[in-house]
Amino acid sequence: MASTDLDQRSFARPPPGLADDLPRWRDRLERQWRLQVEVAHQLLAEIEAALGRIDAASYGICEQCGLRLKADWLEASPQIRYCPECCVRRCGRRESGPAAGLGTS
């Protein structure tokens, strides 16, 4: 028997003990998949809303207080809706990074 036959056979079945855990691993992977799909849908909705604000000539303005959003904030996260201060008021903490100022109306 060639070594490639042994290699293929060793990958055909999970190792002993792991087979019992496969339902748990499947459940965990399916939860991760659903979470990632949800996050992707939320991000796409935020991007679509930002495109709508461009069309409505309200892009780059905080939806809460009307402050012009700084270019570096928009550079970091072009779909932001709120200035950092309003974001703190809305979510109770200062956000940082690409998700700063995100939120649904």
C-alpha positions as CSV (number, residue, x, y, z in Angstrom):
1,M,0.0,0.0,0.0
2,A,1.4,3.4,-0.9
3,S,1.8,6.1,1.7
4,T,-0.8,8.3,-0.1
5,D,-3.4,5.6,0.4
6,L,-2.7,5.7,4.1
7,D,-2.8,9.5,4.2
8,Q,-6.2,9.5,2.4
9,R,-7.6,6.9,4.7
10,S,-6.5,8.8,7.8
11,F,-8.5,11.8,6.7
12,A,-11.6,9.8,5.7
13,R,-12.8,9.4,9.3
14,P,-12.3,11.6,12.4
15,P,-9.8,10.2,14.9
16,P,-11.3,8.1,17.8
17,G,-12.9,10.3,20.4
18,L,-13.4,13.3,18.1
19,A,-16.3,11.5,16.4
20,D,-18.3,11.9,19.6
21,D,-17.6,15.6,19.6
22,L,-18.6,16.3,16.0
23,P,-22.2,17.5,16.9
24,R,-20.7,19.9,19.4
25,W,-18.2,21.3,16.8
26,R,-20.9,21.5,14.2
27,D,-23.1,23.5,16.6
28,R,-20.3,25.8,17.4
29,L,-19.4,26.4,13.8
30,E,-23.0,27.0,12.8
31,R,-23.3,29.6,15.6
32,Q,-20.2,31.3,14.4
33,W,-21.5,31.3,10.9
34,R,-24.8,32.8,11.9
35,L,-23.1,35.5,13.9
36,Q,-20.8,36.4,11.0
37,V,-23.8,36.6,8.6
38,E,-25.6,38.9,11.1
39,V,-22.6,41.2,11.5
40,A,-22.2,41.3,7.7
41,H,-25.9,42.2,7.2
42,Q,-25.6,44.9,9.8
43,L,-22.5,46.4,8.2
44,L,-24.1,46.3,4.7
45,A,-27.2,48.0,6.1
46,E,-25.0,50.8,7.6
47,I,-23.2,51.2,4.3
48,E,-26.5,51.4,2.4
49,A,-27.7,54.0,4.9
50,A,-24.5,56.0,4.4
51,L,-25.1,55.9,0.6
52,G,-28.6,57.2,1.3
53,R,-27.2,60.1,3.4
54,I,-25.0,61.0,0.5
55,D,-28.0,61.1,-1.8
56,A,-29.9,63.2,0.7
57,A,-27.0,65.6,1.2
58,S,-26.7,64.8,4.9
59,Y,-23.6,62.6,4.8
60,G,-20.9,63.6,7.2
61,I,-23.3,65.2,9.7
62,C,-24.0,63.7,13.1
63,E,-27.6,62.4,13.1
64,Q,-28.1,63.4,16.8
65,C,-26.5,66.8,17.2
66,G,-25.8,68.0,13.7
67,L,-22.1,68.4,14.2
68,R,-20.0,68.0,11.1
69,L,-18.1,64.7,11.4
70,K,-14.3,65.0,11.1
71,A,-12.6,63.7,8.0
72,D,-10.4,61.3,10.1
73,W,-13.5,59.8,11.7
74,L,-15.1,59.2,8.3
75,E,-11.8,57.9,7.0
76,A,-11.7,55.3,9.8
77,S,-15.3,54.4,9.3
78,P,-17.1,56.0,6.3
79,Q,-20.5,54.8,7.4
80,I,-20.6,56.4,10.9
81,R,-23.7,58.3,11.9
82,Y,-22.8,60.0,15.1
83,C,-20.0,62.1,16.6
84,P,-18.1,60.5,19.5
85,E,-20.0,62.5,22.1
86,C,-23.4,61.4,20.8
87,C,-22.1,57.9,20.5
88,V,-21.3,58.0,24.2
89,R,-24.8,59.3,24.9
90,R,-26.4,56.6,22.8
91,C,-24.4,53.5,23.8
92,G,-23.1,54.7,27.2
93,R,-19.4,54.4,26.3
94,R,-16.9,55.9,23.9
95,E,-16.5,53.7,20.8
96,S,-13.2,53.5,19.0
97,G,-12.0,52.0,15.8
98,P,-14.0,51.3,12.6
99,A,-17.2,50.7,14.5
100,A,-17.3,54.1,16.2
101,G,-20.5,56.0,15.7
102,L,-22.3,53.1,14.1
103,G,-25.9,52.6,15.0
104,T,-29.3,52.3,13.6
105,S,-31.8,55.1,13.7
